[in-house]
Amino acid sequence: MTPFGAKVRELREKQKITLKEMAEALSVSSAYLSALEHGKRGTPTWYMVQRIITYFNVIWDEAEELQRLAELSNPKITIDTGGLTPRATELTNMLATKINGLSEESLEHLIHQLRVVSSRDNI
């Protein structure tokens, strides 16, 4: 499941909305919406994110969070390290081979560390 999919499911469950009801309201198939929630579809389009925001009637911070999560929810990301340093390629390959064995706690730690060093390096 993607971060965006998890948030959409949380909103659906909080409002007691079935997948079928939401799919009908958005004029998409239940299969598409299910695939979007489970990360079997790529990042949703800006238009679809806006439709979902409108459907749930969320505003301000929650709407921005949904947009941010959508941007971070591509389940089939490709990282091209051509032209980068050997350490960048090493990091990318280590992550690719080890990510499926990492605990939620370890993933959270790595995300935090990446945010810290990104801020330090002004990116």
C-alpha positions in Angstrom: 0.0 0.0 0.0 1.2 3.5 -0.8 1.2 6.4 1.7 -1.6 8.0 -0.5 -3.6 4.8 -0.6 -3.3 4.4 3.2 -4.6 7.9 3.7 -7.5 7.4 1.3 -8.5 4.2 3.0 -8.3 5.9 6.4 -10.6 8.7 5.2 -13.0 6.1 3.7 -13.1 4.1 6.8 -13.5 7.2 9.1 -16.5 8.3 7.0 -17.8 4.7 6.6 -17.7 4.8 2.8 -17.3 1.7 0.8 -14.9 1.3 -2.1 -17.8 0.8 -4.4 -19.6 4.0 -3.2 -16.5 6.1 -3.7 -15.7 4.6 -7.1 -19.2 5.4 -8.3 -19.1 8.9 -7.0 -15.7 9.5 -8.8 -16.9 7.7 -12.0 -14.1 5.2 -11.8 -14.1 1.4 -11.4 -13.8 -0.2 -8.0 -10.9 -2.1 -9.4 -9.1 1.1 -10.3 -9.7 2.6 -6.8 -8.6 -0.6 -5.1 -5.4 -0.7 -7.2 -4.7 2.9 -6.4 -5.0 2.2 -2.7 -2.9 -0.9 -2.8 -0.1 0.6 -4.9 -0.8 -1.5 -8.0 -1.3 1.8 -10.0 1.2 4.6 -10.4 1.0 8.0 -8.9 -2.6 9.4 -9.3 -2.9 12.4 -11.6 -3.3 15.9 -10.2 -6.9 15.8 -11.5 -7.7 12.6 -9.6 -6.1 13.9 -6.4 -8.3 17.0 -6.7 -11.4 14.9 -7.2 -10.6 12.9 -4.1 -9.9 16.0 -2.1 -13.3 17.4 -3.2 -15.0 14.0 -2.6 -13.9 14.0 1.1 -14.5 17.7 1.4 -11.1 18.2 3.0 -9.4 21.6 3.2 -6.1 23.3 3.9 -3.7 21.1 5.7 -5.4 17.8 5.0 -5.7 18.6 1.3 -2.0 19.6 1.1 -1.1 16.3 2.9 -3.1 14.3 0.3 -1.3 16.1 -2.5 2.1 15.5 -0.8 1.3 11.9 -0.2 0.3 11.4 -3.8 3.6 12.8 -5.0 5.4 10.3 -2.7 3.3 7.3 -3.8 4.9 5.9 -6.9 5.3 2.2 -6.1 7.6 1.6 -9.1 10.2 4.2 -8.8 13.4 4.1 -10.9 16.6 5.9 -9.7 19.1 6.8 -12.4 22.5 7.2 -10.7 24.3 7.8 -14.0 26.6 10.8 -13.6 26.5 10.6 -9.8 29.2 9.4 -7.5 29.9 5.7 -6.9 28.6 6.1 -3.3 25.2 7.3 -4.7 25.0 4.1 -6.8 26.0 2.0 -3.9 23.4 3.5 -1.7 20.7 3.1 -4.3 21.6 -0.6 -4.8 21.8 -1.3 -1.1 18.3 0.2 -0.7 16.9 -1.8 -3.6 18.2 -5.1 -2.2 17.5 -4.6 1.4 14.3 -2.5 1.6 11.9 -5.5 1.7 13.6 -6.8 4.9 13.6 -3.6 6.9 11.2 -3.2 9.8 8.8 -0.2 10.1 11.0 1.2 12.8 14.1 1.0 10.6 12.2 2.5 7.7 11.1 5.4 9.9 14.7 5.9 11.1 16.0 6.0 7.5 13.3 8.5 6.4 14.2 10.7 9.4 17.9 10.5 8.6 17.3 11.4 5.0 15.2 14.4 6.0 18.0 15.5 8.3 20.8 15.2 5.8 18.7 16.7 3.0 18.0 19.8 5.2 21.7 20.0 6.1 22.6 19.9 2.3 19.9 22.4 1.5 17.9 20.1 -0.8 
